[in-house]
Amino acid sequence: MSEDERLALRKFESMLQSNKVYFFDSEEFEEIVYHYMDLGKLNLANKAIDLSLSQHPTSLSLKLIKVELLIFQNKHKLASKLLNHIASINPLIHEIYIHKAAIASKSDDHDEAIIQLSIALDLADDDDQVDVYALLGMEYLFVEKFKKAIENFDMCLYLDIEDYAALYNIIYCFDMLDEHKEAIEYLNEYIDKNPYSEIAWHQLGRQYLNLKKYKDAIRAFDYAILIDEQFIGAYLEKGKALEAEKKYEEAIANYMKTLQLDDPTAFTYLQIGDCYKKIKNKQLSLDYFHKAIEEDPLLDKAWLMLTDLYLELDENEKALIYINQALDVESTNTDYLNRYAEISIRLNLFEEAVVAFRQSIDLGDDRLVIFLALADLLHYIGEYNDAKTVLLQAYKKYKNSFEIEYRLAGIHFLLHEDQQAMTFIEKAMQANYNYKKTAEDIFPEMFLRTDVLKLIAKFM
């Protein structure tokens, strides 16, 4: 704010306190109204615009600001009425149609917004066209017409090559279209025109990451860093690419660089810890996982990674503590429930494991491996009827699954339901005889029965 603008603002606030009326020119009023709008002081903004129109009743620019303020307050009918009045005086003002588009867009009528913005584009001079193209691009984004959005954002860059908001939006559109090769081609063309754009090099690296072209990605991130040595995002993404190349120590160095440039984040600590885990430095891995949790106690992934590391160290009690913390953050995560069940089994907490597996299935993790784990656990603790119920539930989803059929045979024998058992064991052997070895480990007594041995002889 310039000194003249500060003086005008002090004069206006003095006038409100003294109840005197001072005169301001229209430009002073514009600055005062926008100042209060930026601060969210709508009451003062309304007072200023009303006074401005009483002193300058024919000013169309002030009336347009009034429209803007009405739209900001969601008073769309009043705004539309005032816009029609302005258009009756001068229909060639492009801002009229920008505001009409804003009203339509807020009403989710994006097609109408596009029509109004197209009119505004025809009326706008060269300096104002960038803004209109940007608004058109956003409207096409809302209706997911990504190709059309790219065309308009591309015009923004044509008029202003350093319009990085437009560049980000173009790359977003390519991502939504899953057109990473096209994005790379676009970015290379852009870099030819603006080779010192660290943003473009960074985005190029991200696209190479999407295609798993890690060496190309690292090269692009290196250029971004060469242009801007403080570019935190480029160091982070380069670290990811180096991890993918299994260059973990180099990845750590890049992550560490971000800690020097800015406040640490839990994500960075987590990545560093994961790299140390991969190079078998478990102590430093633990240290950085703990730092991640200290930085963000709600980062459930950090609790899970600590859990897994303690499992590797055979510290099951600690693993149980940390998986419980992960579940405190996200109680409906089936991966965490399954891990909790696994740890509970290690600690002979079988009932707790059963509850966790059941919750996981109820939440939608109906993979065969989860059904089998639950059924095997129920069999182990002697809950044969419950095991049968789980297996039959799984069998409805996985028809003709020999893994289920072998188990159903074993459970039916344990429940003295020999006829059903023989039906399942015969079907299972016909489907996959070799799985008999696995089934024998689970139900050894089944394979000692005379009727089963006779059946096996048929397959020899």
DRENDO-1510 file (C-alpha; in Angstrom, 1 decimal, always signed):
<recs>
REC; n; res; u; v; w
REC; 1; MET; +0.0; +0.0; +0.0 .
REC; 2; SER; +1.4; +3.4; -1.0 .
REC; 3; GLU; +1.6; +6.4; +1.3 .
REC; 4; ASP; -1.3; +8.1; -0.5 .
REC; 5; GLU; -3.4; +5.0; +0.0 .
REC; 6; ARG; -2.6; +4.9; +3.7 .
REC; 7; LEU; -3.6; +8.5; +4.0 .
REC; 8; ALA; -6.9; +7.8; +2.3 .
REC; 9; LEU; -7.6; +4.9; +4.6 .
REC; 10; ARG; -6.8; +6.9; +7.7 .
REC; 11; LYS; -9.0; +9.7; +6.4 .
REC; 12; PHE; -11.9; +7.2; +5.9 .
REC; 13; GLU; -11.5; +5.7; +9.3 .
REC; 14; SER; -11.3; +9.1; +10.9 .
REC; 15; MET; -14.5; +10.1; +9.1 .
REC; 16; LEU; -16.3; +7.0; +10.5 .
REC; 17; GLN; -15.2; +7.9; +14.1 .
REC; 18; SER; -16.2; +11.6; +13.8 .
REC; 19; ASN; -19.4; +11.1; +11.8 .
REC; 20; LYS; -18.2; +13.7; +9.4 .
REC; 21; VAL; -18.4; +13.2; +5.6 .
REC; 22; TYR; -15.2; +13.7; +3.6 .
REC; 23; PHE; -14.8; +13.5; -0.2 .
REC; 24; PHE; -12.7; +10.8; -1.8 .
REC; 25; ASP; -12.0; +10.3; -5.5 .
REC; 26; SER; -13.2; +7.0; -7.0 .
REC; 27; GLU; -9.8; +5.5; -7.1 .
REC; 28; GLU; -9.3; +6.1; -3.4 .
REC; 29; PHE; -12.6; +4.4; -2.8 .
REC; 30; GLU; -11.6; +1.4; -4.8 .
REC; 31; GLU; -8.4; +0.9; -2.7 .
REC; 32; ILE; -10.4; +1.3; +0.5 .
REC; 33; VAL; -13.0; -1.2; -0.4 .
REC; 34; TYR; -10.5; -3.8; -1.7 .
REC; 35; HIS; -8.5; -3.3; +1.5 .
REC; 36; TYR; -11.4; -4.2; +3.7 .
REC; 37; MET; -12.4; -7.1; +1.4 .
REC; 38; ASP; -8.9; -8.5; +1.7 .
REC; 39; LEU; -9.1; -8.3; +5.5 .
REC; 40; GLY; -12.6; -9.9; +5.5 .
REC; 41; LYS; -14.1; -6.8; +7.1 .
REC; 42; LEU; -17.2; -6.9; +5.0 .
REC; 43; ASN; -19.2; -4.5; +7.1 .
REC; 44; LEU; -16.6; -1.7; +6.5 .
REC; 45; ALA; -16.3; -2.7; +2.8 .
REC; 46; ASN; -20.1; -2.3; +2.4 .
REC; 47; LYS; -20.0; +1.1; +4.2 .
REC; 48; ALA; -17.2; +2.3; +1.9 .
REC; 49; ILE; -18.8; +1.1; -1.4 .
REC; 50; ASP; -22.2; +2.6; -0.4 .
REC; 51; LEU; -20.5; +6.0; +0.4 .
REC; 52; SER; -18.5; +5.8; -2.8 .
REC; 53; LEU; -21.6; +5.4; -4.9 .
REC; 54; SER; -23.4; +8.2; -3.1 .
REC; 55; GLN; -20.4; +10.5; -4.0 .
REC; 56; HIS; -19.9; +9.0; -7.5 .
REC; 57; PRO; -23.3; +7.6; -8.6 .
REC; 58; THR; -22.3; +7.3; -12.3 .
REC; 59; SER; -19.1; +5.4; -11.7 .
REC; 60; LEU; -19.4; +2.0; -13.5 .
REC; 61; SER; -16.1; +0.8; -12.0 .
REC; 62; LEU; -17.4; +1.4; -8.5 .
REC; 63; LYS; -20.6; -0.4; -9.4 .
REC; 64; LEU; -18.6; -3.3; -10.6 .
REC; 65; ILE; -16.8; -3.4; -7.3 .
REC; 66; LYS; -20.2; -3.4; -5.7 .
REC; 67; VAL; -21.1; -6.4; -7.8 .
REC; 68; GLU; -17.9; -8.2; -6.7 .
REC; 69; LEU; -18.7; -7.5; -3.1 .
REC; 70; LEU; -22.3; -8.8; -3.5 .
REC; 71; ILE; -21.0; -12.0; -5.1 .
REC; 72; PHE; -18.5; -12.4; -2.3 .
REC; 73; GLN; -21.4; -12.3; +0.1 .
REC; 74; ASN; -23.4; -14.8; -2.1 .
REC; 75; LYS; -26.0; -12.2; -2.8 .
REC; 76; HIS; -26.3; -13.4; -6.4 .
REC; 77; LYS; -29.8; -11.9; -7.3 .
REC; 78; LEU; -28.8; -8.4; -6.3 .
REC; 79; ALA; -25.5; -8.8; -8.1 .
REC; 80; SER; -27.2; -10.0; -11.3 .
REC; 81; LYS; -29.7; -7.1; -11.1 .
REC; 82; LEU; -26.8; -4.6; -10.8 .
REC; 83; LEU; -24.9; -6.3; -13.7 .
REC; 84; ASN; -27.9; -6.0; -16.0 .
REC; 85; HIS; -28.1; -2.3; -15.1 .
REC; 86; ILE; -24.4; -1.8; -15.9 .
REC; 87; ALA; -24.8; -3.7; -19.2 .
REC; 88; SER; -27.7; -1.5; -20.2 .
REC; 89; ILE; -25.3; +1.5; -19.9 .
REC; 90; ASN; -22.3; -0.1; -21.5 .
REC; 91; PRO; -22.5; -3.7; -22.6 .
REC; 92; LEU; -18.9; -3.8; -23.8 .
REC; 93; ILE; -17.2; -4.0; -20.4 .
REC; 94; HIS; -15.7; -7.4; -20.2 .
REC; 95; GLU; -15.8; -7.5; -16.4 .
REC; 96; ILE; -19.6; -7.7; -16.6 .
REC; 97; TYR; -19.4; -11.1; -18.2 .
REC; 98; ILE; -16.6; -12.3; -15.8 .
REC; 99; HIS; -18.9; -11.5; -12.9 .
REC; 100; LYS; -21.9; -13.2; -14.6 .
REC; 101; ALA; -19.6; -16.2; -15.1 .
REC; 102; ALA; -18.7; -16.2; -11.4 .
REC; 103; ILE; -22.4; -16.2; -10.4 .
REC; 104; ALA; -23.1; -19.1; -12.8 .
REC; 105; SER; -20.0; -21.0; -11.6 .
REC; 106; LYS; -21.1; -20.6; -7.9 .
REC; 107; SER; -24.4; -22.1; -8.9 .
REC; 108; ASP; -22.7; -25.1; -10.5 .
REC; 109; ASP; -23.8; -24.0; -14.0 .
REC; 110; HIS; -20.3; -24.2; -15.5 .
REC; 111; ASP; -21.5; -24.4; -19.1 .
REC; 112; GLU; -23.2; -21.0; -18.7 .
REC; 113; ALA; -20.0; -19.7; -17.0 .
REC; 114; ILE; -18.0; -20.8; -20.1 .
REC; 115; ILE; -20.4; -19.0; -22.4 .
REC; 116; GLN; -20.1; -15.7; -20.3 .
REC; 117; LEU; -16.3; -16.0; -20.2 .
REC; 118; SER; -16.2; -16.5; -24.0 .
REC; 119; ILE; -18.0; -13.2; -24.3 .
REC; 120; ALA; -15.6; -11.6; -21.9 .
REC; 121; LEU; -12.6; -12.9; -23.9 .
REC; 122; ASP; -13.9; -11.3; -27.0 .
REC; 123; LEU; -14.2; -7.9; -25.2 .
REC; 124; ALA; -11.0; -8.0; -23.1 .
REC; 125; ASP; -7.9; -6.2; -24.2 .
REC; 126; ASP; -4.5; -8.1; -24.4 .
REC; 127; ASP; -3.6; -7.3; -20.8 .
REC; 128; ASP; -6.8; -8.7; -19.4 .
REC; 129; GLN; -7.0; -11.8; -21.6 .
REC; 130; VAL; -4.6; -13.8; -19.4 .
REC; 131; ASP; -7.1; -13.7; -16.5 .
REC; 132; VAL; -10.0; -14.7; -18.7 .
REC; 133; TYR; -8.2; -17.7; -20.2 .
REC; 134; ALA; -7.3; -18.8; -16.7 .
REC; 135; LEU; -10.9; -18.6; -15.6 .
REC; 136; LEU; -12.0; -20.5; -18.7 .
REC; 137; GLY; -9.4; -23.1; -17.9 .
REC; 138; MET; -10.8; -23.5; -14.4 .
REC; 139; GLU; -14.4; -23.9; -15.7 .
REC; 140; TYR; -13.3; -26.6; -18.0 .
REC; 141; LEU; -11.6; -28.3; -15.1 .
REC; 142; PHE; -14.8; -28.3; -13.2 .
REC; 143; VAL; -16.6; -30.1; -16.0 .
REC; 144; GLU; -13.5; -32.4; -16.5 .
REC; 145; LYS; -12.9; -31.3; -20.1 .
REC; 146; PHE; -9.2; -31.5; -19.6 .
REC; 147; LYS; -8.2; -31.1; -23.2 .
REC; 148; LYS; -10.1; -27.8; -23.4 .
REC; 149; ALA; -8.7; -26.8; -20.0 .
REC; 150; ILE; -5.1; -27.4; -21.4 .
REC; 151; GLU; -5.9; -25.2; -24.4 .
REC; 152; ASN; -6.9; -22.3; -22.3 .
REC; 153; PHE; -4.1; -22.6; -19.7 .
REC; 154; ASP; -1.7; -22.9; -22.7 .
REC; 155; MET; -2.9; -19.5; -23.9 .
REC; 156; CYS; -2.1; -18.1; -20.4 .
REC; 157; LEU; +1.5; -19.3; -20.9 .
REC; 158; TYR; +1.6; -17.9; -24.5 .
REC; 159; LEU; +0.7; -14.5; -23.1 .
REC; 160; ASP; +2.8; -14.8; -19.9 .
REC; 161; ILE; +5.5; -17.6; -20.1 .
REC; 162; GLU; +6.1; -17.4; -16.3 .
REC; 163; ASP; +2.4; -18.0; -15.4 .
REC; 164; TYR; +3.3; -21.0; -13.2 .
REC; 165; ALA; -0.2; -21.5; -11.9 .
REC; 166; ALA; -1.2; -22.2; -15.5 .
REC; 167; LEU; +1.7; -24.6; -16.0 .
REC; 168; TYR; +0.8; -26.5; -12.8 .
REC; 169; ASN; -2.8; -26.7; -14.0 .
REC; 170; ILE; -1.7; -28.0; -17.4 .
REC; 171; ILE; +0.3; -30.8; -15.8 .
REC; 172; TYR; -2.6; -31.6; -13.5 .
REC; 173; CYS; -4.8; -32.1; -16.6 .
REC; 174; PHE; -2.2; -34.4; -18.2 .
REC; 175; ASP; -2.1; -36.4; -14.9 .
REC; 176; MET; -5.9; -36.7; -14.9 .
REC; 177; LEU; -5.8; -37.9; -18.5 .
REC; 178; ASP; -3.0; -40.3; -17.5 .
REC; 179; GLU; -0.9; -38.8; -20.4 .
REC; 180; HIS; +2.5; -38.7; -18.8 .
REC; 181; LYS; +4.4; -39.0; -22.1 .
REC; 182; GLU; +2.4; -36.1; -23.5 .
REC; 183; ALA; +3.2; -34.1; -20.4 .
REC; 184; ILE; +6.9; -34.8; -20.9 .
REC; 185; GLU; +6.7; -33.6; -24.5 .
REC; 186; TYR; +4.8; -30.4; -23.4 .
REC; 187; LEU; +7.3; -29.7; -20.7 .
REC; 188; ASN; +10.3; -30.2; -23.0 .
REC; 189; GLU; +8.8; -27.7; -25.5 .
REC; 190; TYR; +8.2; -25.3; -22.6 .
REC; 191; ILE; +11.8; -25.7; -21.4 .
REC; 192; ASP; +13.1; -24.9; -24.9 .
REC; 193; LYS; +11.4; -21.5; -24.5 .
REC; 194; ASN; +12.2; -21.0; -20.8 .
REC; 195; PRO; +15.2; -23.2; -20.0 .
REC; 196; TYR; +15.9; -21.6; -16.6 .
REC; 197; SER; +12.5; -22.5; -15.1 .
REC; 198; GLU; +13.1; -24.7; -12.1 .
REC; 199; ILE; +9.4; -25.3; -11.8 .
REC; 200; ALA; +9.3; -26.8; -15.3 .
REC; 201; TRP; +12.4; -29.0; -14.6 .
REC; 202; HIS; +10.8; -30.2; -11.4 .
REC; 203; GLN; +7.5; -31.1; -13.1 .
REC; 204; LEU; +9.4; -32.9; -15.8 .
REC; 205; GLY; +11.2; -35.0; -13.2 .
REC; 206; ARG; +7.8; -35.8; -11.6 .
REC; 207; GLN; +6.5; -37.1; -14.9 .
REC; 208; TYR; +9.6; -39.3; -15.4 .
REC; 209; LEU; +8.9; -40.6; -11.9 .
REC; 210; ASN; +5.4; -41.6; -12.9 .
REC; 211; LEU; +6.9; -43.6; -15.8 .
REC; 212; LYS; +9.5; -45.1; -13.6 .
REC; 213; LYS; +12.3; -43.5; -15.7 .
REC; 214; TYR; +14.3; -42.8; -12.6 .
REC; 215; LYS; +17.6; -41.7; -14.2 .
REC; 216; ASP; +15.8; -39.2; -16.4 .
REC; 217; ALA; +13.9; -38.0; -13.3 .
REC; 218; ILE; +17.2; -37.5; -11.4 .
REC; 219; ARG; +18.7; -35.5; -14.3 .
REC; 220; ALA; +15.6; -33.2; -14.4 .
REC; 221; PHE; +15.7; -32.7; -10.6 .
REC; 222; ASP; +19.4; -31.9; -10.8 .
REC; 223; TYR; +18.7; -29.1; -13.3 .
REC; 224; ALA; +15.9; -27.7; -11.0 .
REC; 225; ILE; +18.4; -27.7; -8.1 .
REC; 226; LEU; +21.1; -26.2; -10.3 .
REC; 227; ILE; +18.8; -23.3; -11.0 .
REC; 228; ASP; +17.5; -22.9; -7.5 .
REC; 229; GLU; +19.7; -24.5; -4.8 .
REC; 230; GLN; +17.0; -23.9; -2.2 .
REC; 231; PHE; +14.3; -25.9; -4.1 .
REC; 232; ILE; +13.1; -28.2; -1.3 .
REC; 233; GLY; +10.6; -30.1; -3.5 .
REC; 234; ALA; +13.3; -31.0; -6.0 .
REC; 235; TYR; +15.5; -32.5; -3.3 .
REC; 236; LEU; +12.6; -34.5; -2.0 .
REC; 237; GLU; +11.6; -35.9; -5.4 .
REC; 238; LYS; +15.2; -36.6; -6.2 .
REC; 239; GLY; +15.4; -38.6; -3.0 .
REC; 240; LYS; +12.4; -40.7; -4.1 .
REC; 241; ALA; +14.0; -41.4; -7.4 .
REC; 242; LEU; +17.3; -42.4; -5.8 .
REC; 243; GLU; +15.4; -44.7; -3.5 .
REC; 244; ALA; +13.8; -46.4; -6.5 .
REC; 245; GLU; +17.3; -46.8; -7.9 .
REC; 246; LYS; +18.3; -48.4; -4.6 .
REC; 247; LYS; +20.8; -45.6; -4.0 .
REC; 248; TYR; +19.7; -45.2; -0.4 .
REC; 249; GLU; +22.7; -43.2; +1.0 .
REC; 250; GLU; +22.4; -40.7; -1.8 .
REC; 251; ALA; +18.6; -40.5; -1.1 .
REC; 252; ILE; +19.3; -39.9; +2.6 .
REC; 253; ALA; +21.7; -37.0; +1.6 .
REC; 254; ASN; +19.0; -35.3; -0.4 .
REC; 255; TYR; +16.4; -35.7; +2.3 .
REC; 256; MET; +18.9; -34.3; +4.9 .
REC; 257; LYS; +19.3; -31.3; +2.6 .
REC; 258; THR; +15.7; -30.5; +3.0 .
REC; 259; LEU; +16.1; -30.5; +6.8 .
REC; 260; GLN; +18.8; -27.8; +6.4 .
REC; 261; LEU; +16.6; -25.6; +4.2 .
REC; 262; ASP; +13.4; -25.7; +6.1 .
REC; 263; ASP; +11.7; -27.0; +9.3 .
REC; 264; PRO; +11.6; -30.8; +9.4 .
REC; 265; THR; +8.5; -32.7; +8.4 .
REC; 266; ALA; +7.3; -36.1; +9.6 .
REC; 267; PHE; +7.3; -37.3; +6.0 .
REC; 268; THR; +11.0; -36.5; +5.5 .
REC; 269; TYR; +12.0; -38.2; +8.8 .
REC; 270; LEU; +9.9; -41.3; +7.7 .
REC; 271; GLN; +11.7; -41.5; +4.3 .
REC; 272; ILE; +15.1; -41.2; +6.0 .
REC; 273; GLY; +14.2; -43.9; +8.4 .
REC; 274; ASP; +13.0; -46.2; +5.6 .
REC; 275; CYS; +16.3; -45.7; +3.8 .
REC; 276; TYR; +18.2; -46.6; +6.9 .
REC; 277; LYS; +16.1; -49.7; +7.3 .
REC; 278; LYS; +16.9; -50.7; +3.7 .
REC; 279; ILE; +20.6; -50.5; +4.3 .
REC; 280; LYS; +20.2; -52.6; +7.5 .
REC; 281; ASN; +20.9; -49.7; +9.9 .
REC; 282; LYS; +18.0; -50.5; +12.2 .
REC; 283; GLN; +19.0; -48.3; +15.1 .
REC; 284; LEU; +19.1; -45.1; +12.9 .
REC; 285; SER; +15.9; -46.3; +11.3 .
REC; 286; LEU; +14.2; -46.5; +14.7 .
REC; 287; ASP; +15.6; -43.1; +15.6 .
REC; 288; TYR; +14.1; -41.4; +12.5 .
REC; 289; PHE; +10.7; -43.3; +12.8 .
REC; 290; HIS; +10.5; -42.0; +16.3 .
REC; 291; LYS; +11.3; -38.4; +15.1 .
REC; 292; ALA; +8.5; -38.7; +12.6 .
REC; 293; ILE; +6.1; -39.6; +15.3 .
REC; 294; GLU; +7.3; -36.7; +17.5 .
REC; 295; GLU; +6.8; -34.4; +14.6 .
REC; 296; ASP; +3.3; -35.7; +13.8 .
REC; 297; PRO; +1.7; -38.1; +16.3 .
REC; 298; LEU; -1.2; -38.6; +13.9 .
REC; 299; LEU; +0.9; -40.0; +11.1 .
REC; 300; ASP; -0.4; -43.6; +11.2 .
REC; 301; LYS; +2.1; -44.8; +8.6 .
REC; 302; ALA; +5.0; -44.0; +11.0 .
REC; 303; TRP; +3.4; -46.1; +13.7 .
REC; 304; LEU; +3.0; -48.9; +11.3 .
REC; 305; MET; +6.7; -48.7; +10.1 .
REC; 306; LEU; +7.8; -48.8; +13.7 .
REC; 307; THR; +5.6; -51.8; +14.3 .
REC; 308; ASP; +7.1; -53.7; +11.4 .
REC; 309; LEU; +10.6; -52.8; +12.5 .
REC; 310; TYR; +10.0; -54.1; +16.0 .
REC; 311; LEU; +8.5; -57.3; +14.5 .
REC; 312; GLU; +11.7; -57.8; +12.5 .
REC; 313; LEU; +13.6; -57.3; +15.8 .
REC; 314; ASP; +11.3; -59.9; +17.5 .
REC; 315; GLU; +10.2; -57.3; +20.0 .
REC; 316; ASN; +6.5; -58.3; +19.8 .
REC; 317; GLU; +5.3; -56.5; +22.9 .
REC; 318; LYS; +6.6; -53.2; +21.5 .
REC; 319; ALA; +5.2; -54.0; +18.1 .
REC; 320; LEU; +1.8; -54.4; +19.8 .
REC; 321; ILE; +2.1; -51.0; +21.4 .
REC; 322; TYR; +2.8; -49.3; +18.1 .
REC; 323; ILE; +0.1; -51.1; +16.1 .
REC; 324; ASN; -2.4; -50.0; +18.7 .
REC; 325; GLN; -1.2; -46.4; +18.2 .
REC; 326; ALA; -1.8; -46.8; +14.5 .
REC; 327; LEU; -5.3; -48.1; +15.1 .
REC; 328; ASP; -5.9; -45.2; +17.5 .
REC; 329; VAL; -5.3; -42.9; +14.5 .
REC; 330; GLU; -7.2; -45.0; +11.9 .
REC; 331; SER; -9.3; -47.7; +13.5 .
REC; 332; THR; -10.9; -48.8; +10.3 .
REC; 333; ASN; -7.7; -49.5; +8.4 .
REC; 334; THR; -7.8; -53.2; +7.5 .
REC; 335; ASP; -4.0; -53.4; +7.0 .
REC; 336; TYR; -3.5; -52.3; +10.6 .
REC; 337; LEU; -6.2; -54.7; +11.9 .
REC; 338; ASN; -4.5; -57.6; +10.0 .
REC; 339; ARG; -1.1; -56.6; +11.4 .
REC; 340; TYR; -2.6; -56.4; +14.9 .
REC; 341; ALA; -4.0; -59.9; +14.5 .
REC; 342; GLU; -0.6; -61.2; +13.3 .
REC; 343; ILE; +1.1; -59.7; +16.4 .
REC; 344; SER; -1.6; -61.0; +18.7 .
REC; 345; ILE; -1.0; -64.5; +17.4 .
REC; 346; ARG; +2.7; -64.2; +18.1 .
REC; 347; LEU; +1.8; -63.3; +21.7 .
REC; 348; ASN; -0.8; -66.1; +22.0 .
REC; 349; LEU; -3.6; -63.5; +22.2 .
REC; 350; PHE; -5.8; -65.6; +20.0 .
REC; 351; GLU; -9.2; -64.2; +20.9 .
REC; 352; GLU; -7.9; -60.7; +20.2 .
REC; 353; ALA; -6.6; -61.9; +16.8 .
REC; 354; VAL; -10.0; -63.5; +15.9 .
REC; 355; VAL; -11.8; -60.2; +16.7 .
REC; 356; ALA; -9.3; -58.3; +14.5 .
REC; 357; PHE; -9.7; -60.6; +11.5 .
REC; 358; ARG; -13.5; -60.5; +11.8 .
REC; 359; GLN; -13.4; -56.7; +11.9 .
REC; 360; SER; -11.1; -56.6; +8.9 .
REC; 361; ILE; -13.5; -58.8; +6.9 .
REC; 362; ASP; -16.5; -56.7; +8.0 .
REC; 363; LEU; -14.7; -53.6; +6.8 .
REC; 364; GLY; -14.3; -55.1; +3.3 .
REC; 365; ASP; -11.0; -57.0; +3.3 .
REC; 366; ASP; -12.5; -60.2; +1.9 .
REC; 367; ARG; -9.3; -61.5; +0.4 .
REC; 368; LEU; -9.0; -65.3; +0.5 .
REC; 369; VAL; -5.8; -65.1; +2.6 .
REC; 370; ILE; -7.7; -63.3; +5.4 .
REC; 371; PHE; -10.6; -65.8; +5.4 .
REC; 372; LEU; -8.0; -68.7; +5.6 .
REC; 373; ALA; -6.0; -67.0; +8.4 .
REC; 374; LEU; -9.2; -66.6; +10.4 .
REC; 375; ALA; -10.4; -70.1; +9.8 .
REC; 376; ASP; -7.0; -71.6; +10.6 .
REC; 377; LEU; -6.9; -69.6; +13.8 .
REC; 378; LEU; -10.4; -70.8; +14.9 .
REC; 379; HIS; -9.4; -74.4; +14.0 .
REC; 380; TYR; -6.2; -74.0; +16.2 .
REC; 381; ILE; -8.2; -72.8; +19.2 .
REC; 382; GLY; -10.8; -75.5; +18.8 .
REC; 383; GLU; -13.7; -73.4; +17.6 .
REC; 384; TYR; -14.6; -75.8; +14.8 .
REC; 385; ASN; -18.2; -74.6; +14.2 .
REC; 386; ASP; -17.0; -71.0; +13.8 .
REC; 387; ALA; -14.2; -72.1; +11.5 .
REC; 388; LYS; -16.8; -74.0; +9.3 .
REC; 389; THR; -19.0; -70.8; +9.2 .
REC; 390; VAL; -16.1; -68.7; +8.1 .
REC; 391; LEU; -15.0; -71.2; +5.4 .
REC; 392; LEU; -18.5; -71.5; +4.0 .
REC; 393; GLN; -18.8; -67.7; +3.9 .
REC; 394; ALA; -15.5; -67.6; +2.0 .
REC; 395; TYR; -16.7; -70.5; -0.3 .
REC; 396; LYS; -19.6; -68.4; -1.5 .
REC; 397; LYS; -17.1; -65.8; -2.8 .
REC; 398; TYR; -14.4; -68.2; -3.9 .
REC; 399; LYS; -16.2; -71.0; -5.7 .
REC; 400; ASN; -14.2; -74.2; -6.2 .
REC; 401; SER; -11.2; -72.9; -4.2 .
REC; 402; PHE; -9.2; -76.0; -3.3 .
REC; 403; GLU; -7.6; -74.2; -0.3 .
REC; 404; ILE; -11.1; -73.8; +1.2 .
REC; 405; GLU; -12.2; -77.3; +0.2 .
REC; 406; TYR; -9.3; -79.0; +1.9 .
REC; 407; ARG; -10.0; -77.0; +5.1 .
REC; 408; LEU; -13.8; -77.7; +4.9 .
REC; 409; ALA; -13.0; -81.4; +4.6 .
REC; 410; GLY; -10.8; -81.3; +7.7 .
REC; 411; ILE; -13.3; -79.3; +9.8 .
REC; 412; HIS; -16.2; -81.6; +8.7 .
REC; 413; PHE; -14.2; -84.6; +9.9 .
REC; 414; LEU; -13.5; -82.9; +13.2 .
REC; 415; LEU; -17.3; -82.3; +13.5 .
REC; 416; HIS; -18.0; -85.9; +12.6 .
REC; 417; GLU; -19.7; -84.9; +9.4 .
REC; 418; ASP; -17.9; -87.5; +7.3 .
REC; 419; GLN; -20.0; -87.5; +4.2 .
REC; 420; GLN; -19.6; -83.7; +3.7 .
REC; 421; ALA; -15.9; -84.1; +4.5 .
REC; 422; MET; -15.4; -86.8; +1.8 .
REC; 423; THR; -17.2; -84.7; -0.8 .
REC; 424; PHE; -14.8; -81.7; -0.1 .
REC; 425; ILE; -11.6; -83.7; +0.1 .
REC; 426; GLU; -12.3; -85.5; -3.2 .
REC; 427; LYS; -13.1; -82.1; -5.0 .
REC; 428; ALA; -10.0; -80.6; -3.5 .
REC; 429; MET; -7.7; -83.4; -4.7 .
REC; 430; GLN; -9.2; -83.3; -8.1 .
REC; 431; ALA; -8.5; -79.5; -8.3 .
REC; 432; ASN; -5.0; -79.5; -6.9 .
REC; 433; TYR; -3.5; -82.7; -5.5 .
REC; 434; ASN; -0.1; -81.1; -4.7 .
REC; 435; TYR; -1.8; -78.8; -2.1 .
REC; 436; LYS; -2.3; -82.0; -0.1 .
REC; 437; LYS; +1.1; -81.5; +1.5 .
REC; 438; THR; +0.0; -78.1; +2.9 .
REC; 439; ALA; -3.3; -79.5; +4.1 .
REC; 440; GLU; -1.6; -82.4; +5.8 .
REC; 441; ASP; +0.3; -79.9; +8.0 .
REC; 442; ILE; -3.0; -78.3; +9.0 .
REC; 443; PHE; -5.0; -81.5; +9.4 .
REC; 444; PRO; -2.5; -84.4; +9.9 .
REC; 445; GLU; -5.2; -86.6; +11.4 .
REC; 446; MET; -7.4; -86.4; +8.3 .
REC; 447; PHE; -4.7; -88.1; +6.2 .
REC; 448; LEU; -4.5; -91.0; +8.6 .
REC; 449; ARG; -8.1; -92.0; +8.0 .
REC; 450; THR; -8.7; -95.2; +6.0 .
REC; 451; ASP; -11.4; -93.6; +3.8 .
REC; 452; VAL; -9.0; -90.7; +2.9 .
REC; 453; LEU; -6.1; -93.1; +2.3 .
REC; 454; LYS; -8.3; -95.1; -0.1 .
REC; 455; LEU; -9.1; -91.9; -1.9 .
REC; 456; ILE; -5.5; -90.9; -2.1 .
REC; 457; ALA; -4.7; -94.2; -3.7 .
REC; 458; LYS; -6.9; -93.4; -6.6 .
REC; 459; PHE; -4.7; -90.4; -7.4 .
REC; 460; MET; -1.4; -92.3; -7.1 .
</recs>
